[in-house]
């Protein structure tokens, strides 16, 4: 026992001696770079031209098959959207099996099979893979295109287009592509209501028969497989897929503007501006300066620690986030620096975006920034290569881009070889701050005045990318019109003063779906200014707001907060249950045209209220709220007016909270019943 104790003491003393020799004030030396061993995939080519890549991995008893049809982009013209529609109709029944039978088989096997215009994908447990591969091949080779399914898909496409008509983000992305590539470029054309209505079932069939062919396709199979057995399965399933002659389309060249300019798209319903600084580039995976370009973009706008984010979000508080992207492409690449910002800081954001782009072009990044960027990329790469799917994608890239077999084996070495000079040269070459389009989609009446003070020429476009004139900012207010007369017109429109004055209380119940959760809001209001709002969901109270006319509080998930003196002052000025009576003391600020409809805009404190000049009905309220990031505009829309007790109430309410759109539907309104003083305690 004594010997054991002495041995432990000796070991303890030795440990202290070793630790005493370690200088913990110095960073330990990094170990050697991890050796990347990707393994060698098995490759075969069928007689019809289909190239097959097989990647073995036995970690899990699963297999996936990914079919990529690598056609050159082509212009769809008057029937833009036909290939997307074709892809959506693939697999809805074949010459051998009905749509329902196909889906039932896939579900029964716990598998996944999907089709799209540029290929197909399937995954399953290993033991079911032969059957799943056969189903996938059947959908690829023998899909039926019926009039019934075509009509359904056409209507779905038209409904989606209609739902995005007023989307500022959708308009921004659409016009950015039109201006960057041109309408006569495959990347610049877009699916429209007009193009969809021209598409016929024959067009869909023709697109499938022309472009959905094996001779430009790759089939990557990865997972718990035996390559010899997979070869047999693939040959059996795909050998009779007929190859064809795919039309050769000459893609037009893209060009940058001679000098940087602002391209403005007016969206009167925008509560923030979508900004994108864009220029065309010629960059392809494997180019000599590819790695330096990656590092330059990552330092500029690659994430939450990059320069754009730190400037526009962390320092200035202009946006939730600002980023840049470098899109390599064999046909037309792009550089983009983007931000969604508050209207009031649109011009300042343009200045800061351009400042950061030009700074990385004309001043070398620091050694620390470059080292951090390298470590981030290398760390991500090492994690990714552990995934079998990544190895399969690497093998596909080597084939598609004609890369050296050791391209990814040398990835870490090539990243580490990038120098400060390399990064600056790549930034100068690919970030064209002096020949860029600054595409801004926003509300002209709020942002153009300050944008016109910048040094850039401003060109105007509509939401489809067509050149247009500078939008009309406002209209003259008719003589004698005031906030009070506008509100009186509204009162008359909803039922008249006598009926409105009879209303002493209102209870409204509305429902909405928020991030997949069903929520219910119960609002109660009583004269002269009492109100309560209770939002519930999943069996619990999410939020409660109570005001009894003198004092009030908010409660969020059980945590109560009394209203501040400033909030109490605001609530005391409200005229309830008809809130608009409060706005008579405001000012008639302007007449604003939005989507062909003219609105009186009444300004009352921090709220702007929009009344339709023709109908008199209220369409929208926009409240300016102070946040730690600065002032934010919160819009609320009103629609679907219906009569209750002879007075019109809006039954559709919409609001925007940050990136979320919340749409409430009124399910019940009670007038002069269902409300008591107990509701405001």
VOKOL-967782 format. One line per field, with one value per residue (C-alpha): chain; residue in three letters; residue number from 1; x, y, z. Coordinates in steps of 0.2 Angstrom, whole numbers, plus 5000, padded with zeros to 4 digits. Layout:
kette: [A,...] .
rest: [ALA,...] .
nr: [NUM,...] .
px: [X,...] .
py: [Y,...] .
pz: [Z,...] .
This chain:
kette: [A,A,A,A,A,A,A,A,A,A,A,A,A,A,A,A,A,A,A,A,A,A,A,A,A,A,A,A,A,A,A,A,A,A,A,A,A,A,A,A,A,A,A,A,A,A,A,A,A,A,A,A,A,A,A,A,A,A,A,A,A,A,A,A,A,A,A,A,A,A,A,A,A,A,A,A,A,A,A,A,A,A,A,A,A,A,A,A,A,A,A,A,A,A,A,A,A,A,A,A,A,A,A,A,A,A,A,A,A,A,A,A,A,A,A,A,A,A,A,A,A,A,A,A,A,A,A,A,A,A,A,A,A,A,A,A,A,A,A,A,A,A,A,A,A,A,A,A,A,A,A,A,A,A,A,A,A,A,A,A,A,A,A,A,A,A,A,A,A,A,A,A,A,A,A,A,A,A,A,A,A,A,A,A,A,A,A,A,A,A,A,A,A,A,A,A,A,A,A,A,A,A,A,A,A,A,A,A,A,A,A,A,A,A,A,A,A,A,A,A,A,A,A,A,A,A,A,A,A,A,A,A,A,A,A,A,A,A,A,A,A,A,A,A,A,A,A,A,A,A,A,A,A,A,A,A,A,A,A,A,A,A,A,A,A,A,A,A,A,A,A,A,A,A,A,A,A,A,A,A,A,A,A,A,A,A,A,A,A,A,A,A,A,A,A,A,A,A,A,A,A,A,A,A,A,A,A,A,A,A,A,A,A,A,A,A,A,A,A,A,A,A,A,A,A,A,A,A,A,A,A,A,A,A,A,A,A,A,A,A,A,A,A,A,A,A,A,A,A,A,A,A,A,A,A,A,A,A,A,A,A,A,A,A,A,A,A,A,A,A,A,A,A,A,A,A,A,A,A,A,A,A,A,A,A,A,A,A,A,A,A,A,A,A,A,A,A,A,A,A,A,A,A,A,A,A,A,A,A,A,A,A,A,A,A,A,A,A,A,A,A,A,A,A,A,A,A,A,A,A,A,A,A,A,A,A,A,A,A,A,A,A,A,A,A,A,A,A,A,A,A,A,A,A,A,A,A,A,A,A,A,A,A,A,A,A,A,A,A,A,A,A,A,A,A,A,A,A,A,A,A,A,A,A,A,A,A,A,A,A,A,A,A,A,A,A,A,A,A,A,A,A,A,A,A,A,A,A,A,A,A,A,A,A,A,A,A,A,A,A,A,A,A,A,A,A,A,A,A,A,A,A,A,A,A,A,A,A,A,A,A,A,A,A,A,A,A,A,A,A,A,A,A,A,A,A,A,A,A,A,A,A,A,A,A,A,A,A,A,A,A,A,A,A,A,A,A,A,A,A,A,A,A,A,A,A,A,A,A,A,A,A,A,A,A,A,A,A,A,A,A,A,A,A,A,A,A,A,A,A,A,A,A,A,A,A,A,A,A,A,A,A,A,A,A,A,A,A,A,A,A,A,A,A,A,A,A,A,A,A,A,A,A,A,A,A,A,A,A,A,A,A,A,A,A,A,A,A,A,A,A,A,A,A,A,A,A,A,A,A,A,A,A,A,A,A,A,A,A,A,A] .
rest: [UNK,UNK,UNK,UNK,UNK,UNK,UNK,UNK,UNK,UNK,UNK,UNK,UNK,UNK,UNK,UNK,UNK,UNK,UNK,UNK,UNK,UNK,UNK,UNK,UNK,UNK,UNK,UNK,UNK,UNK,UNK,UNK,UNK,UNK,UNK,UNK,UNK,UNK,UNK,UNK,UNK,UNK,UNK,UNK,UNK,UNK,UNK,UNK,UNK,UNK,UNK,UNK,UNK,UNK,UNK,UNK,UNK,UNK,UNK,UNK,UNK,UNK,UNK,UNK,UNK,UNK,UNK,UNK,UNK,UNK,UNK,UNK,UNK,UNK,UNK,UNK,UNK,UNK,UNK,UNK,UNK,UNK,UNK,UNK,UNK,UNK,UNK,UNK,UNK,UNK,UNK,UNK,UNK,UNK,UNK,UNK,UNK,UNK,UNK,UNK,UNK,UNK,UNK,UNK,UNK,UNK,UNK,UNK,UNK,UNK,UNK,UNK,UNK,UNK,UNK,UNK,UNK,UNK,UNK,UNK,UNK,UNK,UNK,UNK,UNK,UNK,UNK,UNK,UNK,UNK,UNK,UNK,UNK,UNK,UNK,UNK,UNK,UNK,UNK,UNK,UNK,UNK,UNK,UNK,UNK,UNK,UNK,UNK,UNK,UNK,UNK,UNK,UNK,UNK,UNK,UNK,UNK,UNK,UNK,UNK,UNK,UNK,UNK,UNK,UNK,UNK,UNK,UNK,UNK,UNK,UNK,UNK,UNK,UNK,UNK,UNK,UNK,UNK,UNK,UNK,UNK,UNK,UNK,UNK,UNK,UNK,UNK,UNK,UNK,UNK,UNK,UNK,UNK,UNK,UNK,UNK,UNK,UNK,UNK,UNK,UNK,UNK,UNK,UNK,UNK,UNK,UNK,UNK,UNK,UNK,UNK,UNK,UNK,UNK,UNK,UNK,UNK,UNK,UNK,UNK,UNK,UNK,UNK,UNK,UNK,UNK,UNK,UNK,UNK,UNK,UNK,UNK,UNK,UNK,UNK,UNK,UNK,UNK,UNK,UNK,UNK,UNK,UNK,UNK,UNK,UNK,UNK,UNK,UNK,UNK,UNK,UNK,UNK,UNK,UNK,UNK,UNK,UNK,UNK,UNK,UNK,UNK,UNK,UNK,UNK,UNK,UNK,UNK,UNK,UNK,UNK,UNK,UNK,UNK,UNK,UNK,UNK,UNK,UNK,UNK,UNK,UNK,UNK,UNK,UNK,UNK,UNK,UNK,UNK,UNK,UNK,UNK,UNK,UNK,UNK,UNK,UNK,UNK,UNK,UNK,UNK,UNK,UNK,UNK,UNK,UNK,UNK,UNK,UNK,UNK,UNK,UNK,UNK,UNK,UNK,UNK,UNK,UNK,UNK,UNK,UNK,UNK,UNK,UNK,UNK,UNK,UNK,UNK,UNK,UNK,UNK,UNK,UNK,UNK,UNK,UNK,UNK,UNK,UNK,UNK,UNK,UNK,UNK,UNK,UNK,UNK,UNK,UNK,UNK,UNK,UNK,UNK,UNK,UNK,UNK,UNK,UNK,UNK,UNK,UNK,UNK,UNK,UNK,UNK,UNK,UNK,UNK,UNK,UNK,UNK,UNK,UNK,UNK,UNK,UNK,UNK,UNK,UNK,UNK,UNK,UNK,UNK,UNK,UNK,UNK,UNK,UNK,UNK,UNK,UNK,UNK,UNK,UNK,UNK,UNK,UNK,UNK,UNK,UNK,UNK,UNK,UNK,UNK,UNK,UNK,UNK,UNK,UNK,UNK,UNK,UNK,UNK,UNK,UNK,UNK,UNK,UNK,UNK,UNK,UNK,UNK,UNK,UNK,UNK,UNK,UNK,UNK,UNK,UNK,UNK,UNK,UNK,UNK,UNK,UNK,UNK,UNK,UNK,UNK,UNK,UNK,UNK,UNK,UNK,UNK,UNK,UNK,UNK,UNK,UNK,UNK,UNK,UNK,UNK,UNK,UNK,UNK,UNK,UNK,UNK,UNK,UNK,UNK,UNK,UNK,UNK,UNK,UNK,UNK,UNK,UNK,UNK,UNK,UNK,UNK,UNK,UNK,UNK,UNK,UNK,UNK,UNK,UNK,UNK,UNK,UNK,UNK,UNK,UNK,UNK,UNK,UNK,UNK,UNK,UNK,UNK,UNK,UNK,UNK,UNK,UNK,UNK,UNK,UNK,UNK,UNK,UNK,UNK,UNK,UNK,UNK,UNK,UNK,UNK,UNK,UNK,UNK,UNK,UNK,UNK,UNK,UNK,UNK,UNK,UNK,UNK,UNK,UNK,UNK,UNK,UNK,UNK,UNK,UNK,UNK,UNK,UNK,UNK,UNK,UNK,UNK,UNK,UNK,UNK,UNK,UNK,UNK,UNK,UNK,UNK,UNK,UNK,UNK,UNK,UNK,UNK,UNK,UNK,UNK,UNK,UNK,UNK,UNK,UNK,UNK,UNK,UNK,UNK,UNK,UNK,UNK,UNK,UNK,UNK,UNK,UNK,UNK,UNK,UNK,UNK,UNK,UNK,UNK,UNK,UNK,UNK,UNK,UNK,UNK,UNK,UNK,UNK,UNK,UNK,UNK,UNK,UNK,UNK,UNK,UNK,UNK,UNK,UNK,UNK,UNK,UNK,UNK,UNK,UNK,UNK,UNK,UNK,UNK,UNK,UNK,UNK,UNK,UNK,UNK,UNK,UNK,UNK,UNK,UNK,UNK,UNK,UNK,UNK,UNK,UNK,UNK,UNK,UNK,UNK,UNK,UNK,UNK,UNK,UNK,UNK,UNK,UNK,UNK,UNK,UNK,UNK,UNK,UNK,UNK,UNK,UNK,UNK,UNK,UNK,UNK,UNK,UNK,UNK,UNK,UNK,UNK,UNK,UNK,UNK,UNK,UNK,UNK,UNK,UNK,UNK,UNK,UNK,UNK,UNK,UNK,UNK,UNK,UNK,UNK,UNK,UNK] .
nr: [1,2,3,4,5,6,7,8,9,10,11,12,13,14,15,16,17,18,19,20,21,22,23,24,25,26,27,28,29,30,31,32,33,34,35,36,37,38,39,40,41,42,43,44,45,46,47,48,49,50,51,52,53,54,55,56,57,58,59,60,61,62,63,64,65,66,67,68,69,70,71,72,73,74,75,76,77,78,79,80,81,82,83,84,85,86,87,88,89,90,91,92,93,94,95,96,97,98,99,100,101,102,103,104,105,106,107,108,109,110,111,112,113,114,115,116,117,118,119,120,121,122,123,124,125,126,127,128,129,130,131,132,133,134,135,136,137,138,139,140,141,142,143,144,145,146,147,148,149,150,151,152,153,154,155,156,157,158,159,160,161,162,163,164,165,166,167,168,169,170,171,172,173,174,175,176,177,178,179,180,181,182,183,184,185,186,187,188,189,190,191,192,193,194,195,196,197,198,199,200,201,202,203,204,205,206,207,208,209,210,211,212,213,214,215,216,217,218,219,220,221,222,223,224,225,226,227,228,229,230,231,232,233,234,235,236,237,238,239,240,241,242,243,244,245,246,247,248,249,250,251,252,253,254,255,256,257,258,259,260,261,262,263,264,265,266,267,268,269,270,271,272,273,274,275,276,277,278,279,280,281,282,283,284,285,286,287,288,289,290,291,292,293,294,295,296,297,298,299,300,301,302,303,304,305,306,307,308,309,310,311,312,313,314,315,316,317,318,319,320,321,322,323,324,325,326,327,328,329,330,331,332,333,334,335,336,337,338,339,340,341,342,343,344,345,346,347,348,349,350,351,352,353,354,355,356,357,358,359,360,361,362,363,364,365,366,367,368,369,370,371,372,373,374,375,376,377,378,379,380,381,382,383,384,385,386,387,388,389,390,391,392,393,394,395,396,397,398,399,400,401,402,403,404,405,406,407,408,409,410,411,412,413,414,415,416,417,418,419,420,421,422,423,424,425,426,427,428,429,430,431,432,433,434,435,436,437,438,439,440,441,442,443,444,445,446,447,448,449,450,451,452,453,454,455,456,457,458,459,460,461,462,463,464,465,466,467,468,469,470,471,472,473,474,475,476,477,478,479,480,481,482,483,484,485,486,487,488,489,490,491,492,493,494,495,496,497,498,499,500,501,502,503,504,505,506,507,508,509,510,511,512,513,514,515,516,517,518,519,520,521,522,523,524,525,526,527,528,529,530,531,532,533,534,535,536,537,538,539,540,541,542,543,544,545,546,547,548,549,550,551,552,553,554,555,556,557,558,559,560,561,562,563,564,565,566,567,568,569,570,571,572,573,574,575,576,577,578,579,580,581,582,583,584,585,586,587,588,589,590,591,592,593,594,595,596,597,598,599,600,601,602,603,604,605,606,607,608,609,610,611,612,613,614,615,616,617,618,619,620,621,622,623,624,625,626,627,628,629,630,631,632,633,634,635,636,637,638,639,640,641,642,643,644,645,646,647,648,649,650,651,652,653,654,655,656,657,658,659,660,661,662,663,664,665,666,667,668,669,670,671,672,673,674,675,676,677,678,679,680,681] .
px: [5000,5014,5022,5006,5005,5023,5020,5005,5015,5029,5017,5009,5026,5030,5014,5017,5035,5029,5015,5028,5037,5022,5021,5002,5005,5009,4997,5001,5008,4995,4996,4999,4985,4972,4975,4960,4956,4941,4942,4940,4923,4918,4913,4905,4896,4881,4879,4866,4879,4873,4888,4887,4897,4896,4902,4903,4899,4894,4891,4872,4861,4855,4857,4853,4853,4855,4852,4858,4855,4868,4861,4867,4855,4843,4829,4811,4805,4786,4783,4795,4791,4788,4803,4798,4781,4787,4798,4783,4773,4786,4782,4764,4760,4769,4765,4767,4760,4747,4751,4742,4750,4767,4766,4759,4773,4786,4777,4775,4794,4798,4808,4809,4808,4806,4808,4813,4817,4835,4835,4828,4832,4829,4834,4829,4835,4848,4836,4823,4835,4833,4815,4816,4829,4817,4803,4814,4820,4802,4797,4812,4809,4790,4781,4764,4758,4739,4728,4721,4737,4743,4728,4730,4749,4745,4733,4745,4758,4746,4741,4759,4762,4747,4752,4769,4762,4765,4780,4794,4807,4800,4800,4818,4825,4816,4822,4840,4841,4833,4845,4861,4859,4846,4828,4835,4847,4842,4846,4837,4820,4806,4789,4775,4756,4756,4770,4761,4744,4753,4760,4751,4752,4761,4774,4777,4779,4790,4801,4803,4806,4819,4829,4826,4839,4853,4868,4871,4866,4876,4869,4878,4874,4880,4879,4878,4881,4891,4898,4897,4878,4874,4882,4869,4855,4859,4861,4845,4835,4843,4850,4834,4833,4834,4847,4843,4851,4849,4848,4863,4859,4871,4871,4872,4887,4883,4891,4893,4888,4902,4900,4891,4873,4857,4843,4827,4811,4797,4786,4774,4770,4788,4792,4810,4822,4830,4848,4859,4876,4879,4892,4895,4911,4920,4924,4923,4927,4945,4951,4969,4962,4947,4953,4958,4941,4933,4944,4940,4921,4922,4931,4919,4902,4903,4894,4891,4909,4912,4915,4897,4888,4899,4897,4878,4871,4883,4889,4875,4860,4853,4848,4846,4861,4871,4881,4890,4891,4902,4893,4905,4897,4903,4891,4888,4894,4890,4896,4882,4883,4865,4855,4837,4837,4825,4818,4826,4843,4843,4855,4867,4867,4872,4886,4892,4891,4901,4913,4917,4918,4930,4940,4944,4949,4961,4967,4975,4965,4974,4984,4972,4957,4965,4970,4953,4945,4957,4953,4934,4935,4947,4936,4921,4929,4936,4918,4910,4922,4915,4898,4897,4885,4899,4911,4898,4896,4915,4916,4902,4910,4927,4917,4906,4920,4934,4944,4960,4957,4967,4957,4949,4964,4974,4960,4967,4984,4978,4967,4983,4993,4982,4992,4986,4991,4981,4965,4967,4970,4954,4944,4950,4945,4929,4921,4917,4913,4916,4906,4891,4872,4865,4848,4836,4818,4809,4796,4801,4791,4802,4819,4822,4824,4840,4846,4846,4859,4872,4884,4875,4864,4847,4837,4820,4812,4795,4793,4796,4812,4805,4812,4800,4799,4803,4788,4775,4780,4763,4748,4740,4728,4711,4706,4697,4702,4709,4712,4695,4686,4695,4690,4672,4672,4678,4664,4651,4658,4657,4639,4637,4639,4623,4626,4644,4640,4629,4644,4649,4659,4667,4673,4683,4690,4703,4714,4731,4745,4762,4777,4765,4756,4738,4735,4719,4718,4703,4702,4689,4687,4675,4671,4680,4697,4697,4705,4712,4721,4724,4734,4733,4740,4745,4735,4744,4743,4757,4753,4741,4739,4727,4722,4708,4708,4720,4733,4739,4751,4758,4761,4772,4772,4768,4780,4771,4777,4768,4765,4778,4772,4775,4764,4750,4750,4747,4733,4724,4722,4714,4695,4688,4680,4681,4700,4699,4690,4707,4714,4704,4716,4730,4736,4732,4750,4749,4740,4750,4747,4749,4746,4735,4724,4726,4726,4724,4738,4734,4748,4744,4759,4770,4756,4752,4734,4730,4712,4706,4701,4687,4679,4684,4689,4705,4717,4733,4741,4760,4767,4785,4792,4809,4820,4838,4843,4834,4816,4806,4790,4777,4763,4745,4733,4714,4703,4687,4675,4659,4643,4640,4625,4625,4643,4657,4672,4688,4688,4706,4720,4739,4754,4773,4785,4803,4804,4787,4770,4756,4738,4723,4706,4691,4680,4668,4663,4651,4644,4638,4639,4652,4662,4663,4674,4681,4690,4701,4708] .
py: [5000,5012,5008,5013,5029,5033,5030,5041,5055,5053,5053,5069,5078,5073,5080,5096,5097,5094,5107,5120,5118,5123,5142,5145,5163,5157,5149,5131,5127,5121,5103,5097,5100,5086,5074,5073,5056,5056,5039,5035,5034,5020,5028,5020,5028,5019,5018,5032,5044,5043,5045,5036,5039,5027,5032,5018,5022,5009,5020,5019,5006,5019,5024,5039,5042,5060,5063,5079,5084,5096,5105,5122,5136,5141,5154,5149,5166,5168,5152,5156,5144,5128,5119,5122,5116,5101,5096,5098,5086,5073,5057,5060,5043,5033,5022,5007,5014,5027,5042,5036,5019,5027,5037,5023,5012,5025,5029,5011,5008,5024,5031,5048,5050,5067,5075,5092,5100,5096,5079,5068,5062,5046,5039,5023,5010,4998,4984,4994,5003,4991,4994,5013,5015,5006,5018,5033,5027,5024,5042,5048,5038,5035,5050,5053,5071,5072,5087,5085,5087,5100,5111,5109,5114,5129,5135,5133,5142,5157,5157,5158,5173,5182,5180,5188,5203,5215,5206,5219,5205,5195,5211,5215,5198,5198,5215,5212,5197,5207,5221,5210,5198,5205,5199,5189,5179,5163,5169,5186,5180,5176,5167,5179,5177,5180,5167,5154,5157,5154,5137,5122,5103,5100,5113,5103,5087,5095,5102,5085,5076,5089,5092,5078,5067,5055,5061,5077,5068,5062,5049,5049,5034,5035,5025,5007,4998,4986,4994,4979,4976,4994,4994,4980,4989,5005,4996,4987,5003,5016,5008,5010,5028,5036,5049,5064,5079,5093,5110,5121,5139,5153,5162,5181,5189,5200,5217,5229,5247,5260,5269,5265,5270,5268,5257,5262,5251,5260,5249,5261,5247,5245,5247,5244,5246,5231,5236,5225,5231,5219,5217,5203,5192,5178,5166,5147,5133,5129,5146,5151,5165,5155,5153,5171,5177,5166,5174,5191,5188,5180,5194,5207,5199,5181,5181,5188,5193,5200,5219,5222,5214,5223,5240,5240,5229,5230,5248,5257,5247,5249,5231,5214,5208,5213,5200,5198,5183,5178,5166,5156,5150,5142,5154,5170,5174,5188,5197,5204,5214,5216,5223,5226,5242,5255,5268,5282,5275,5269,5283,5280,5261,5264,5275,5261,5247,5256,5261,5243,5237,5250,5248,5230,5234,5248,5243,5226,5216,5213,5197,5192,5194,5183,5170,5169,5167,5153,5144,5146,5139,5125,5120,5120,5109,5097,5095,5093,5079,5068,5067,5055,5066,5079,5067,5062,5081,5083,5068,5076,5093,5085,5078,5093,5106,5095,5097,5088,5072,5079,5096,5093,5084,5100,5111,5115,5118,5130,5140,5141,5148,5163,5179,5197,5203,5189,5194,5212,5208,5197,5211,5223,5210,5204,5218,5232,5246,5258,5248,5241,5243,5248,5241,5248,5242,5253,5267,5282,5295,5290,5287,5296,5314,5308,5296,5311,5319,5305,5306,5292,5294,5287,5276,5271,5254,5246,5229,5219,5228,5239,5257,5270,5288,5295,5290,5303,5308,5316,5325,5342,5341,5348,5364,5362,5344,5341,5326,5329,5329,5313,5304,5311,5303,5287,5287,5290,5276,5263,5267,5285,5295,5290,5271,5273,5284,5270,5258,5258,5242,5229,5212,5204,5187,5183,5168,5167,5154,5160,5149,5134,5138,5142,5158,5167,5185,5192,5211,5220,5239,5250,5269,5280,5272,5255,5240,5223,5211,5193,5182,5163,5147,5129,5131,5146,5165,5172,5190,5201,5220,5229,5247,5253,5271,5277,5263,5248,5234,5221,5203,5192,5173,5176,5191,5207,5225,5240,5253,5268,5286,5288,5273,5278,5296,5288,5276,5290,5299,5285,5286,5268,5258,5267,5272,5283,5297,5300,5304,5319,5329,5324,5332,5328,5325,5321,5311,5296,5285,5266,5253,5265,5270,5287,5288,5302,5300,5307,5309,5307,5306,5292,5284,5287,5281,5278,5281,5277,5293,5285,5273,5282,5266,5264,5253,5254,5261,5263,5265,5271,5262,5265,5250,5247,5247,5263,5267,5254,5255,5243,5242,5235,5232,5232,5223,5213,5225,5217,5224,5220,5229,5241,5246,5240,5232,5225,5206,5204,5211,5210,5216,5214,5210,5210,5197,5189,5192,5190,5188,5188,5183,5190,5175,5185,5203,5207,5225,5231,5214,5202,5216,5221,5231,5215,5213,5228,5223] .
pz: [5000,5005,4988,4979,4988,4984,4966,4965,4974,4961,4947,4954,4956,4938,4931,4940,4933,4915,4917,4924,4908,4897,4893,4893,4888,4870,4857,4854,4837,4825,4820,4802,4789,4789,4775,4764,4757,4746,4739,4721,4714,4701,4684,4669,4654,4646,4627,4627,4635,4653,4664,4680,4696,4710,4728,4741,4759,4772,4787,4786,4777,4765,4746,4736,4717,4710,4691,4684,4667,4662,4647,4642,4647,4633,4631,4633,4626,4625,4634,4649,4663,4651,4658,4676,4672,4664,4679,4690,4680,4679,4689,4690,4683,4669,4655,4667,4683,4689,4699,4715,4713,4711,4726,4737,4733,4737,4754,4758,4756,4767,4752,4743,4724,4716,4699,4692,4675,4677,4684,4698,4715,4725,4742,4752,4763,4755,4754,4744,4733,4717,4717,4720,4706,4695,4700,4697,4680,4675,4679,4670,4654,4653,4662,4656,4653,4655,4651,4669,4678,4666,4669,4688,4687,4676,4689,4703,4693,4690,4708,4714,4702,4708,4726,4722,4713,4727,4734,4735,4737,4722,4711,4717,4712,4696,4690,4696,4685,4670,4672,4675,4661,4649,4645,4630,4642,4650,4667,4664,4657,4670,4671,4669,4669,4650,4646,4657,4648,4632,4637,4630,4635,4618,4623,4639,4630,4617,4630,4638,4622,4617,4633,4645,4638,4644,4633,4644,4660,4676,4688,4705,4716,4734,4749,4756,4739,4729,4714,4703,4708,4705,4688,4683,4691,4682,4665,4667,4672,4661,4645,4635,4639,4622,4618,4607,4598,4610,4601,4603,4609,4608,4625,4623,4632,4647,4650,4664,4664,4659,4675,4691,4691,4702,4694,4704,4705,4713,4725,4734,4746,4752,4770,4767,4752,4744,4738,4727,4720,4706,4692,4680,4681,4672,4685,4685,4697,4695,4689,4694,4706,4711,4729,4731,4725,4738,4752,4746,4746,4763,4771,4763,4765,4769,4786,4803,4806,4788,4784,4777,4792,4805,4796,4791,4805,4820,4819,4810,4814,4796,4793,4800,4789,4774,4764,4747,4736,4721,4709,4699,4683,4666,4657,4667,4684,4696,4711,4723,4739,4746,4761,4765,4775,4782,4770,4779,4778,4760,4753,4768,4765,4747,4753,4766,4754,4741,4754,4759,4741,4736,4753,4749,4732,4736,4753,4757,4770,4786,4789,4803,4792,4779,4792,4800,4783,4778,4794,4792,4774,4779,4794,4784,4770,4783,4791,4774,4767,4781,4772,4759,4749,4748,4741,4728,4723,4722,4710,4700,4699,4693,4679,4675,4676,4669,4684,4689,4698,4713,4713,4730,4737,4735,4741,4758,4751,4738,4751,4762,4747,4745,4749,4753,4736,4728,4738,4733,4715,4715,4723,4710,4696,4702,4713,4700,4712,4698,4685,4695,4695,4711,4710,4723,4725,4737,4740,4729,4739,4754,4747,4731,4738,4747,4733,4721,4732,4728,4713,4703,4688,4692,4679,4683,4679,4682,4692,4676,4671,4658,4657,4664,4670,4687,4698,4703,4721,4726,4720,4725,4740,4735,4743,4759,4762,4779,4790,4798,4782,4776,4792,4790,4773,4780,4794,4780,4770,4783,4788,4793,4809,4817,4816,4821,4836,4842,4844,4862,4862,4849,4852,4837,4836,4822,4818,4809,4806,4812,4808,4806,4823,4824,4834,4839,4844,4854,4854,4865,4864,4874,4874,4877,4876,4885,4876,4878,4866,4870,4858,4862,4853,4858,4874,4881,4881,4870,4873,4882,4881,4894,4895,4907,4901,4915,4917,4907,4905,4893,4897,4886,4890,4908,4911,4915,4911,4915,4902,4902,4904,4885,4881,4893,4885,4868,4873,4882,4866,4857,4853,4854,4848,4832,4832,4817,4826,4835,4818,4815,4825,4813,4797,4779,4774,4755,4742,4737,4721,4725,4711,4701,4717,4725,4744,4756,4769,4786,4798,4817,4828,4823,4812,4794,4789,4770,4765,4747,4739,4729,4742,4757,4766,4776,4767,4778,4793,4795,4812,4815,4830,4839,4841,4847,4829,4825,4819,4810,4800,4804,4792,4794,4780,4780,4767,4764,4772,4778,4787,4805,4812,4797,4799,4788,4797,4789,4790,4783,4793,4788,4797,4795,4809,4803,4789,4794,4786,4798,4790,4802,4796,4807,4811,4822,4827,4841,4843,4860,4867,4875,4883,4901,4913,4919,4902,4906,4923] .
